[in-house]
Amino acid sequence: MTTAAAPPRVPEAIHRRRWAILGTLLLALLVVVLDNSILNVAMKTIATPAPVGLGATQSDLEWSINSYTLVFAGLLFTSGLLGDRFGRKRALLAGMVVFGIASLLSALAASPGELIGYRALMGVGGALAMPATLAIIMNVFERSEQPKAIGIWAGAVGLAIAIGPITGGLLIEHFWWGSVFLVNVPIVVVAVIAMVILVPESKDPNPGRMDPIGVLLSIIGLVALIYGIIKGGELADFTAAGAWVPTLVGVVALVAFVWYERRTAFPALDVTWFRNRVFSASVVVVGVIFFALMGVSFFGVFYIQSVRGYSALQAGVLMLPLAAAQLVFAPRARLVVDRLGVAATAAGGMLLVALGFVGYVVLTATTPIWVLVLLGLVMGAGMAHVMPPVTVAIMASLPREKAGAGSAVNNTFRQVGGSLGVAVLGAVLSTVYRDGMADTLTHLPEGLRDKAGESLEATLAIAGRIPGGEALVAPANDSFIHAMHVVASLSVGVSVIGAVVAWFLLPGRSASPAGPAGPAPEQRGQERESAAADA
C-alpha cells in the first residue's frame, strides 16, 4: 500500500516571506527584552532624588522590575491560550500596542508608584506578545528550518541585551531617565506596521471548549506564587506571613489547576505533556538557568557602577561581551547539537555558565576589568548553547496547533525561574550585606542605621550626606563584594544542577517532530475528547 505525499505544512506564499516575518517578530522580542536591559542600567539614576531621578528606594527599584515580571509571568500561559484560540497575530498586535502605550506612560511617570503601575501595564503587553512570537515561528517555518529560526530568535535576546545597556547609557548621559522607556515607542510603531503587512494569522483549528476554571486557577496560582517569592526576597525573610501566605495560596491553586486539568475533557493545558521526559527536563533547565542569571544580573550593575565607579554608558559597554557571545553563538548552536546531541550541548553550556559564576566568586574591587569581559564571553557562550536546543526540544514536543501554549509554558518557566533568582539570591545578597555592615553602622545615628543597611546604594547615599561619611565607603564595598561572592557561589551550584539534569534527561539527539513527544499530546487530546463524547 502506498501513502500519498503529505502536503506542505506551510503555504508557499508564507514560506517565501518567512525570513521577513522572522525579522518582524524579532522587533517584538527586541523591544520586550530591550526594556529590561535598559532599565537595569537606569536603576542607579532612577534612585537619585528629583529632579534627576525619582528618589526610588531599593524596594521601589525591585518592584519596578518585579511589577512587570509579576504580571508578565502571571498572564503568559493565558495569553498563549488566547493566541491559539483567537489568533496569534491578533494577540501579537494587541500586546505591542499595549506595550507601546505603557512605555509612553512610564516615561512620563512622576513618582515611583506611578512607574511601578505603568510597568505592570507593560507586563500585560509583553505577556500578549511574547508567546505569539515563538508560536508564529513554528507555523511559518518547516520543521527542518525551525532549529535555525529558533537559534536566531534566541540570538536576538543577545542582541537586545547588547543594545539595551549601551542605549540606556547613552540616553541616561544625554537625556532624562524617562527616555529609557520612550525609546520603545518608535520601535513599537515600526513593528506594528510591519506585522500588519507581513505576519499571517494562525490559530488552533480545533481548540475545543473554553476552560475558564483552569485559566482562572493558572492566573491565581502564578500571580500568588510569584508575589510570595518576590515579597520574601524583598523582606529577606521567607517565613514572614507576607511571603509564605501568598506562596502557599499559589502552590495550592497550581495543585488544584493540575488536578482539574487532568479530569476535564477540554483542558487549557494537557498536563500529560509533562510525562514526556524531554519536555519536562527542557522546561526545568530553562527555569534553572534564568534562576542563576537573573539574580546575578541584578547585582552586576551595582558592582560595575557603585564599586568600580563606571558610568551608566561604560556599564553598558561592559555588559556587551555577554550579549555579543549570545548573538554570535546562539544561531550556530544547532551545528553543535548535530554533532554532539541536545544533552551534551545543553549540559556543556550550563557548565560554561557555572564557570562564569566561579569567576564572579574571585572578583575584587581591584580585579582587572578585562576579567569581567572574559567572564561575560564565557557566560554568554554558555547560555547560547542552552536556550536554542532546549527551546527546540520543547516546541518539537508539541503539535504546531498548540504552539502558543507550548511557547507560554517555556516563557512561564523562564519567568518563574528568573523571579525566584531575583527574590532568593537578592534576599541572600541583602542579608549577607546587612550582616557584614552591622558593626560599622553602629557608629551612625540610630535613625540612619536601618536605612543605610538596606543596600550598597543606600549606604553610599548616606555616606555622601554626613560628616566623615567617606569612612563607610570601603567597608560597604567589602561587604557588597563578600555578599556577591556568596550569591555567585550559590549560582555555581544551581548551574551544575542544571547541567546534571540536561545530561541525564535530555535526548542525545535533537528532538524530531516524529520523535517520542511528537504527535502524542494531540493524540491524547483526541482520545480524551472521544472518551468524553462516549460518556
C-alpha positions as CSV (number, residue, x, y, z in Angstrom):
1,M,0.0,0.0,0.0
2,T,1.3,3.4,-0.9
3,T,0.8,6.6,1.1
4,A,0.2,9.9,-0.7
5,A,2.8,12.5,-0.1
6,A,1.8,14.9,2.7
7,P,1.0,18.4,1.6
8,P,3.4,21.2,2.6
9,R,3.0,22.2,6.2
10,V,3.4,25.9,5.3
11,P,1.7,27.6,2.3
12,E,4.1,28.7,-0.4
13,A,3.1,32.4,-0.2
14,I,4.0,32.4,3.5
15,H,7.1,30.2,3.0
16,R,8.6,32.7,0.6
17,R,8.4,35.6,3.1
18,R,9.3,33.5,6.2
19,W,12.6,35.3,6.9
20,A,10.9,38.8,6.6
21,I,8.3,37.5,9.0
22,L,11.0,36.4,11.4
23,G,12.7,39.8,11.2
24,T,9.4,41.4,12.1
25,L,8.8,39.1,15.0
26,L,12.3,39.9,16.3
27,L,11.3,43.5,16.6
28,A,8.7,42.5,19.2
29,L,11.2,40.3,21.0
30,L,13.8,43.1,20.8
31,V,11.5,45.7,22.4
32,V,10.4,43.5,25.3
33,V,14.0,42.3,26.2
34,L,15.5,45.7,25.4
35,D,13.2,47.3,28.0
36,N,14.5,45.3,30.9
37,S,18.2,45.5,29.9
38,I,17.9,49.3,29.6
39,L,16.1,49.5,33.0
40,N,19.0,47.7,34.7
41,V,21.4,50.4,33.6
42,A,19.0,53.2,34.6
43,M,18.3,51.9,38.1
44,K,21.0,54.0,39.7
45,T,19.7,57.2,38.1
46,I,16.1,56.4,39.0
47,A,17.2,56.0,42.6
48,T,18.7,59.5,42.5
49,P,16.4,62.2,44.2
50,A,14.3,64.5,41.9
51,P,14.8,66.3,39.6
52,V,17.5,63.9,38.2
53,G,15.6,60.8,39.2
54,L,12.5,59.7,41.2
55,G,14.3,59.1,44.5
56,A,13.3,55.5,44.3
57,T,14.2,53.3,47.3
58,Q,15.8,49.8,46.9
59,S,12.3,48.3,47.3
60,D,11.0,50.7,44.6
61,L,13.7,49.6,42.2
62,E,13.0,46.0,42.8
63,W,9.2,46.5,42.3
64,S,9.8,48.5,39.1
65,I,11.2,45.2,37.8
66,N,9.0,42.8,39.7
67,S,5.7,44.5,38.9
68,Y,6.4,43.8,35.2
69,T,7.6,40.3,36.0
70,L,4.6,39.5,38.2
71,V,2.0,40.5,35.6
72,F,4.0,39.1,32.7
73,A,4.5,35.7,34.2
74,G,1.0,35.5,35.6
75,L,-0.6,36.1,32.2
76,L,1.9,34.3,29.9
77,F,0.1,31.0,29.9
78,T,-3.4,32.6,29.5
79,S,-2.0,34.8,26.6
80,G,-0.6,31.7,24.8
81,L,-4.0,30.0,25.0
82,L,-5.8,33.1,23.8
83,G,-3.4,33.3,20.8
84,D,-4.0,29.7,19.9
85,R,-7.8,30.2,20.1
86,F,-8.4,33.6,18.7
87,G,-5.4,34.3,16.6
88,R,-1.7,34.7,17.3
89,K,-1.4,37.8,15.1
90,R,-4.2,39.4,17.0
91,A,-2.5,38.7,20.3
92,L,0.8,40.0,19.0
93,L,-0.6,43.2,17.7
94,A,-2.6,43.8,20.9
95,G,0.4,43.2,23.0
96,M,2.6,45.5,21.1
97,V,0.0,48.4,21.2
98,V,-0.4,48.0,25.0
99,F,3.3,47.8,25.5
100,G,3.9,51.0,23.5
101,I,1.2,53.0,25.3
102,A,2.5,51.7,28.7
103,S,6.1,52.6,27.7
104,L,5.0,56.2,27.0
105,L,3.2,56.4,30.3
106,S,6.3,55.0,32.2
107,A,8.4,57.7,30.6
108,L,6.1,60.4,32.0
109,A,5.8,58.8,35.5
110,A,6.0,61.4,38.3
111,S,6.6,59.0,41.2
112,P,8.0,55.6,41.9
113,G,4.4,54.4,42.5
114,E,3.3,55.5,39.0
115,L,6.3,53.9,37.4
116,I,5.6,50.6,39.1
117,G,2.0,50.7,37.9
118,Y,2.8,51.5,34.4
119,R,5.5,48.8,34.4
120,A,2.7,46.4,35.3
121,L,0.8,47.5,32.3
122,M,3.9,46.9,30.2
123,G,3.8,43.4,31.6
124,V,0.3,42.9,30.1
125,G,1.6,43.9,26.7
126,G,4.7,41.7,26.9
127,A,2.6,38.7,28.0
128,L,0.4,39.0,25.0
129,A,3.3,39.5,22.5
130,M,6.0,37.1,23.7
131,P,4.3,33.7,23.3
132,A,2.9,34.7,19.9
133,T,6.4,35.3,18.5
134,L,7.6,31.8,19.0
135,A,4.2,30.2,18.1
136,I,4.2,32.1,14.8
137,I,7.8,30.9,14.1
138,M,6.6,27.3,14.5
139,N,3.8,28.0,12.0
140,V,5.7,29.7,9.2
141,F,8.9,27.5,9.2
142,E,9.1,23.9,8.2
143,R,10.4,21.5,10.8
144,S,13.8,21.3,9.1
145,E,14.3,25.1,9.4
146,Q,12.9,25.6,12.9
147,P,16.1,25.0,14.8
148,K,17.9,27.7,12.8
149,A,15.0,30.1,13.2
150,I,14.8,29.5,16.9
151,G,18.5,29.9,17.2
152,I,18.2,33.3,15.5
153,W,15.2,34.1,17.9
154,A,17.4,33.2,20.9
155,G,20.3,35.2,19.5
156,A,18.0,38.2,19.2
157,V,17.9,38.1,23.0
158,G,21.6,38.6,23.0
159,L,21.3,41.5,20.5
160,A,18.7,43.2,22.8
161,I,20.9,42.6,25.8
162,A,23.8,44.2,23.9
163,I,21.8,47.2,22.6
164,G,19.9,47.8,25.9
165,P,22.7,48.8,28.2
166,I,24.6,50.9,25.7
167,T,21.4,52.6,24.5
168,G,20.4,53.1,28.1
169,G,23.8,54.5,29.0
170,L,23.7,57.0,26.1
171,L,20.2,58.1,26.9
172,I,20.9,58.5,30.6
173,E,24.0,60.6,29.9
174,H,22.3,62.9,27.4
175,F,18.6,62.9,28.4
176,W,16.3,62.4,31.4
177,W,15.7,58.9,32.9
178,G,12.3,58.6,31.2
179,S,14.0,58.4,27.8
180,V,14.8,54.7,28.5
181,F,11.1,54.0,28.2
182,L,10.3,56.5,25.5
183,V,12.7,54.7,23.1
184,N,10.3,51.8,23.0
185,V,7.6,53.8,21.3
186,P,9.1,54.3,17.8
187,I,10.2,50.6,17.7
188,V,6.6,49.6,18.6
189,V,5.2,51.8,15.8
190,V,7.5,50.3,13.2
191,A,6.9,46.7,14.4
192,V,3.1,47.1,14.3
193,I,3.1,48.4,10.8
194,A,5.4,45.6,9.6
195,M,3.3,43.0,11.4
196,V,0.0,44.2,9.8
197,I,1.6,43.8,6.4
198,L,3.7,40.6,6.7
199,V,2.7,38.4,9.5
200,P,0.0,35.8,8.7
201,E,-2.8,34.9,11.1
202,S,-2.7,31.4,12.6
203,K,-4.7,29.6,15.3
204,D,-5.7,26.2,16.6
205,P,-8.3,25.0,14.1
206,N,-9.9,22.8,16.8
207,P,-9.4,24.5,20.1
208,G,-12.3,22.7,21.9
209,R,-14.4,24.4,24.5
210,M,-13.1,27.1,26.8
211,D,-11.7,26.2,30.2
212,P,-12.4,29.3,32.3
213,I,-11.8,27.4,35.6
214,G,-8.4,26.2,34.5
215,V,-7.4,29.6,33.2
216,L,-8.5,31.3,36.4
217,L,-6.6,28.8,38.6
218,S,-3.5,29.3,36.5
219,I,-3.6,33.1,36.9
220,I,-4.3,32.9,40.6
221,G,-1.6,30.3,41.1
222,L,1.2,32.0,39.1
223,V,0.5,35.5,40.4
224,A,0.2,34.5,44.1
225,L,3.3,32.2,43.8
226,I,5.5,34.9,42.2
227,Y,4.2,37.6,44.5
228,G,5.1,35.5,47.5
229,I,8.5,34.8,46.2
230,I,9.2,38.4,45.4
231,K,7.9,39.5,48.8
232,G,10.1,37.0,50.6
233,G,13.1,38.4,48.7
234,E,12.1,42.0,49.5
235,L,11.7,41.2,53.2
236,A,14.8,38.9,53.2
237,D,12.5,36.6,55.2
238,F,10.5,33.8,53.5
239,T,9.0,32.8,56.9
240,A,7.1,36.2,57.2
241,A,3.4,35.9,56.7
242,G,3.5,38.4,53.8
243,A,5.7,35.9,52.0
244,W,4.6,32.4,52.8
245,V,0.9,33.0,52.8
246,P,0.7,34.1,49.1
247,T,3.3,31.5,48.2
248,L,1.1,28.8,49.8
249,V,-2.0,30.2,48.0
250,G,-0.1,30.0,44.7
251,V,1.0,26.4,45.3
252,V,-2.4,25.3,46.3
253,A,-4.0,27.0,43.3
254,L,-1.5,25.4,40.9
255,V,-2.0,21.9,42.5
256,A,-5.8,22.5,42.1
257,F,-5.1,23.5,38.5
258,V,-3.2,20.3,37.7
259,W,-5.9,18.2,39.4
260,Y,-8.6,19.9,37.5
261,E,-6.8,19.8,34.1
262,R,-6.3,16.0,34.5
263,R,-10.0,15.5,34.9
264,T,-11.7,17.9,32.5
265,A,-12.4,16.8,28.9
266,F,-11.2,20.1,27.4
267,P,-8.2,21.2,29.5
268,A,-6.4,24.6,29.0
269,L,-3.2,22.7,29.4
270,D,-2.7,19.0,28.7
271,V,-0.7,18.1,31.8
272,T,0.2,14.8,30.3
273,W,2.8,16.7,28.3
274,F,4.9,16.7,31.4
275,R,5.1,12.9,31.4
276,N,7.4,13.3,28.5
277,R,11.0,13.4,29.9
278,V,12.3,15.7,27.2
279,F,9.6,18.3,27.6
280,S,9.8,18.3,31.4
281,A,13.6,18.4,31.5
282,S,13.8,21.2,29.0
283,V,11.4,23.5,30.9
284,V,13.3,22.7,34.1
285,V,16.7,23.6,32.5
286,V,15.1,26.9,31.2
287,G,14.0,27.8,34.8
288,V,17.3,26.8,36.3
289,I,19.5,28.9,34.0
290,F,17.3,32.0,34.5
291,F,17.2,31.5,38.2
292,A,21.0,31.8,38.3
293,L,21.4,34.5,35.7
294,M,18.6,36.9,36.8
295,G,19.8,37.0,40.4
296,V,23.4,37.8,39.4
297,S,22.4,40.4,36.7
298,F,20.7,42.4,39.4
299,F,23.8,43.0,41.4
300,G,26.2,43.1,38.4
301,V,25.1,46.7,37.6
302,F,25.9,47.9,41.2
303,Y,29.3,46.2,41.2
304,I,30.2,47.9,37.9
305,Q,28.8,51.3,38.7
306,S,29.0,51.7,42.5
307,V,32.0,49.5,43.5
308,R,34.1,50.1,40.3
309,G,32.9,53.7,39.6
310,Y,32.0,53.3,35.9
311,S,29.3,55.4,34.3
312,A,26.0,54.0,33.0
313,L,27.3,54.1,29.5
314,Q,30.5,52.3,30.5
315,A,28.5,49.7,32.4
316,G,26.5,49.1,29.2
317,V,29.7,48.6,27.2
318,L,31.0,46.1,29.9
319,M,27.8,44.1,29.5
320,L,28.4,43.8,25.8
321,P,30.5,40.7,25.8
322,L,27.8,38.6,27.5
323,A,25.3,39.7,24.8
324,A,27.7,39.5,21.9
325,A,28.6,35.9,22.7
326,Q,24.9,35.0,22.7
327,L,24.3,36.8,19.4
328,V,27.2,35.0,17.7
329,F,26.8,31.5,19.1
330,A,23.0,31.1,19.5
331,P,22.2,30.8,15.8
332,R,25.1,28.3,15.5
333,A,24.1,26.1,18.4
334,R,22.2,23.8,16.1
335,L,25.5,22.8,14.5
336,V,26.9,21.7,17.9
337,V,23.6,19.8,18.5
338,D,24.0,18.0,15.2
339,R,27.4,16.7,16.2
340,L,27.1,16.2,20.0
341,G,23.3,15.9,20.7
342,V,21.0,18.0,22.8
343,A,22.1,16.6,26.2
344,A,25.8,17.2,25.7
345,T,25.3,20.7,24.1
346,A,23.0,21.9,26.9
347,A,25.0,20.4,29.7
348,G,28.2,21.9,28.3
349,G,26.5,25.2,28.1
350,M,25.4,25.0,31.7
351,L,28.9,24.2,32.8
352,L,30.2,27.2,30.9
353,V,27.7,29.4,32.8
354,A,28.8,27.8,36.1
355,L,32.5,28.5,35.1
356,G,31.5,32.2,34.7
357,F,30.0,32.3,38.1
358,V,33.2,30.8,39.5
359,G,34.9,33.9,38.1
360,Y,32.5,36.1,40.0
361,V,33.4,34.4,43.2
362,V,37.0,35.7,42.9
363,L,36.3,39.2,41.7
364,T,37.5,42.0,43.9
365,A,37.3,45.8,43.9
366,T,40.7,45.9,42.0
367,T,40.4,43.0,39.6
368,P,41.5,44.0,36.1
369,I,38.4,44.9,34.1
370,W,39.3,42.5,31.3
371,V,38.5,39.6,33.6
372,L,34.8,40.8,33.7
373,V,34.9,41.0,29.9
374,L,36.2,37.4,29.7
375,L,33.5,36.2,32.2
376,G,30.8,37.8,30.0
377,L,32.1,36.0,26.9
378,V,32.2,32.6,28.7
379,M,28.7,33.0,30.2
380,G,27.2,34.3,27.0
381,A,28.6,31.4,25.0
382,G,27.3,29.0,27.6
383,M,23.8,30.5,27.6
384,A,23.8,30.4,23.8
385,H,24.3,26.7,23.8
386,V,21.5,26.1,26.3
387,M,18.5,28.2,25.2
388,P,18.2,27.3,21.5
389,P,18.4,23.5,21.9
390,V,16.0,23.3,24.9
391,T,13.6,25.6,23.2
392,V,13.6,23.5,20.1
393,A,13.1,20.4,22.3
394,I,10.1,22.0,24.0
395,M,8.4,23.2,20.8
396,A,9.2,20.0,18.8
397,S,7.4,18.0,21.6
398,L,4.1,19.6,20.7
399,P,1.8,19.7,17.6
400,R,2.1,23.1,16.0
401,E,-1.6,23.8,16.7
402,K,-0.6,24.1,20.4
403,A,2.5,26.2,19.7
404,G,1.1,29.2,21.7
405,A,0.6,27.0,24.8
406,G,4.0,25.5,24.4
407,S,5.7,28.9,24.0
408,A,3.7,30.1,27.0
409,V,4.9,27.2,29.1
410,N,8.5,27.8,28.0
411,N,8.3,31.5,28.9
412,T,6.4,30.9,32.1
413,F,9.1,28.6,33.5
414,R,11.7,31.2,32.4
415,Q,9.9,34.0,34.3
416,V,9.3,31.9,37.4
417,G,12.9,30.9,37.4
418,G,14.0,34.5,37.0
419,S,11.7,35.7,39.7
420,L,13.0,33.1,42.1
421,G,16.5,34.1,41.2
422,V,15.9,37.8,41.9
423,A,14.0,37.1,45.1
424,V,16.1,34.3,46.6
425,L,19.5,35.4,45.5
426,G,18.5,39.1,46.2
427,A,17.4,38.1,49.7
428,V,20.7,36.4,50.3
429,L,22.6,39.4,48.9
430,S,20.7,41.8,51.2
431,T,21.1,39.6,54.3
432,V,24.8,39.0,53.9
433,Y,25.4,42.7,53.1
434,R,23.4,43.8,56.1
435,D,25.2,41.4,58.4
436,G,28.6,42.5,57.1
437,M,27.8,46.1,57.8
438,A,26.2,45.6,61.2
439,D,29.3,46.6,63.2
440,T,30.2,49.5,61.0
441,L,26.7,51.0,61.1
442,T,26.6,51.1,64.9
443,H,28.6,54.3,64.7
444,L,25.7,56.0,62.8
445,P,22.8,57.8,64.5
446,E,20.1,55.2,65.3
447,G,17.6,56.8,62.8
448,L,20.0,56.2,59.9
449,R,21.2,52.6,60.6
450,D,18.3,50.7,59.1
451,K,18.2,52.9,56.0
452,A,22.0,52.6,55.5
453,G,21.9,48.8,55.9
454,E,19.3,48.3,53.1
455,S,21.8,48.2,50.3
456,L,25.2,49.4,49.0
457,E,23.4,52.3,47.2
458,A,21.7,53.3,50.5
459,T,24.9,53.2,52.4
460,L,26.8,55.3,49.8
461,A,23.9,57.8,49.7
462,I,24.1,58.4,53.4
463,A,27.9,58.4,53.4
464,G,27.7,61.4,51.0
465,R,25.4,63.4,53.3
466,I,27.1,63.1,56.7
467,P,30.4,64.4,58.0
468,G,33.1,61.7,57.9
469,G,30.8,59.5,55.7
470,E,33.7,58.5,53.5
471,A,34.8,56.1,56.2
472,L,31.7,54.0,55.2
473,V,32.7,53.5,51.6
474,A,35.4,50.9,52.0
475,P,33.5,48.7,54.4
476,A,30.4,49.0,52.2
477,N,32.3,47.9,49.1
478,D,33.9,45.0,51.0
479,S,30.6,43.8,52.4
480,F,28.9,44.0,49.0
481,I,31.7,42.1,47.3
482,H,31.5,39.4,50.0
483,A,27.7,39.2,49.5
484,M,28.3,38.9,45.7
485,H,30.7,36.1,46.3
486,V,28.1,34.2,48.3
487,V,25.4,34.7,45.7
488,A,27.8,33.7,42.9
489,S,28.7,30.5,44.8
490,L,25.1,29.5,45.1
491,S,24.7,30.2,41.4
492,V,27.6,27.9,40.6
493,G,25.7,25.1,42.4
494,V,22.4,25.8,40.7
495,S,24.1,25.8,37.3
496,V,25.8,22.5,38.0
497,I,22.4,21.0,38.9
498,G,21.1,22.3,35.6
499,A,24.0,20.6,33.8
500,V,23.2,17.3,35.5
501,V,19.5,17.5,34.6
502,A,20.4,18.3,31.0
503,W,23.0,15.5,30.7
504,F,20.8,12.7,32.1
505,L,17.3,13.7,31.0
506,L,17.6,15.5,27.6
507,P,17.9,13.4,24.5
508,G,21.3,12.5,22.9
509,R,19.9,13.5,19.5
510,S,17.7,16.5,18.5
511,A,14.0,16.1,19.2
512,S,12.3,15.4,15.9
513,P,8.7,16.0,15.1
514,A,8.0,12.3,14.9
515,G,10.0,11.6,18.0
516,P,8.8,10.4,21.4
517,A,6.9,13.6,22.1
518,G,5.8,14.5,18.6
519,P,2.1,13.8,18.0
520,A,1.4,12.2,21.4
521,P,-0.2,15.2,23.1
522,E,-2.5,15.7,20.1
523,Q,-3.4,12.1,20.1
524,R,-4.1,12.1,23.8
525,G,-6.3,15.1,23.4
526,Q,-8.3,13.4,20.7
527,E,-8.6,10.3,22.9
528,R,-9.8,12.4,25.8
529,E,-12.4,14.2,23.7
530,S,-13.6,10.8,22.3
531,A,-13.9,9.4,25.8
532,A,-15.9,12.5,26.9
533,A,-18.3,12.0,23.9
534,D,-18.8,8.4,24.7
535,A,-19.5,9.3,28.3
